[in-house]
Structure formats: C-alpha cells, structure tokens
Amino acid sequence: MNIKITPNNLSKLEKIFEEAKYVLRFEKGSFLSGYCILEHKKVVVINKFLNLEGRINTLIDILTTLPLEEEALTAESHKLYKQIQSSKLVPNADEATAEDEQAAPSAE
C-alpha cells in the first residue's frame, strides 16, 4: 500500500490498534522481523529503534495478518483498515510482472 511516511499517518495506524483493543508498545528487543505479537494478550511489541518508515511499514504488515474486530473501529479507521486489507489481496502490477518473468522459462 502506498501510504505517505508522515507522523500523522503513523498516529492513524496506532489508533487502529487502540480501537481494536490491542496494546501497542515500542520496546528494545532482538526481533528478527522488527516486531512480536502476543495474540492472546492482544499486545504488539515493535522495535523502538525503527525509524518512521520502518514503523509504518511494520504496522501495515501486522494489520494485514491480524484479525481485528472491525465493528469496534471508527469510520475513518475502518476505511484505512479496509484500504490496507485490499492492498494485501492485489499485488502491485510491477511485482506481478516481475514474478511472471521469473517463473517463465527462457527461450535459449
């Protein structure tokens, strides 16, 4: 998903987690992926050393994998959440073309 890297957009993503009753924490840790999810406790821990772009991209990645209670979201948050979910289902045209080229056998 193409989302501008701004502090305001980071706040909007954080708000989605808050409304879905997830605790979002930025902490020090040795995370291979930059984050850790404790699903039973509804806690998401993000590496605090990530820059703004890293935080936004990580939150988007998490939102594409977590099942959230959509009825708990405000209209603005729900709209952003749906945009993130729909971008996950439709890969970028450039990525799809690159994958097709890699999968096709060469004519040598």
Sequence and secondary structure as in RCSB ss.txt:
>XXXX:A:sequence
MNIKITPNNLSKLEKIFEEAKYVLRFEKGSFLSGYCILEHKKVVVINKFLNLEGRINTLIDILTTLPLEEEALTA
ESHKLYKQIQSSKLVPNADEATAEDEQAAPSAE
>XXXX:A:secstr
      HHHHHHHHHHHHHTT EEEEE    SSSEEEEGGGTEEEEETT  HHHHHHHHHHHHHHS   GGGS H
HHHHHHHHHHHHHHS  HHHHHHHHHHHS    
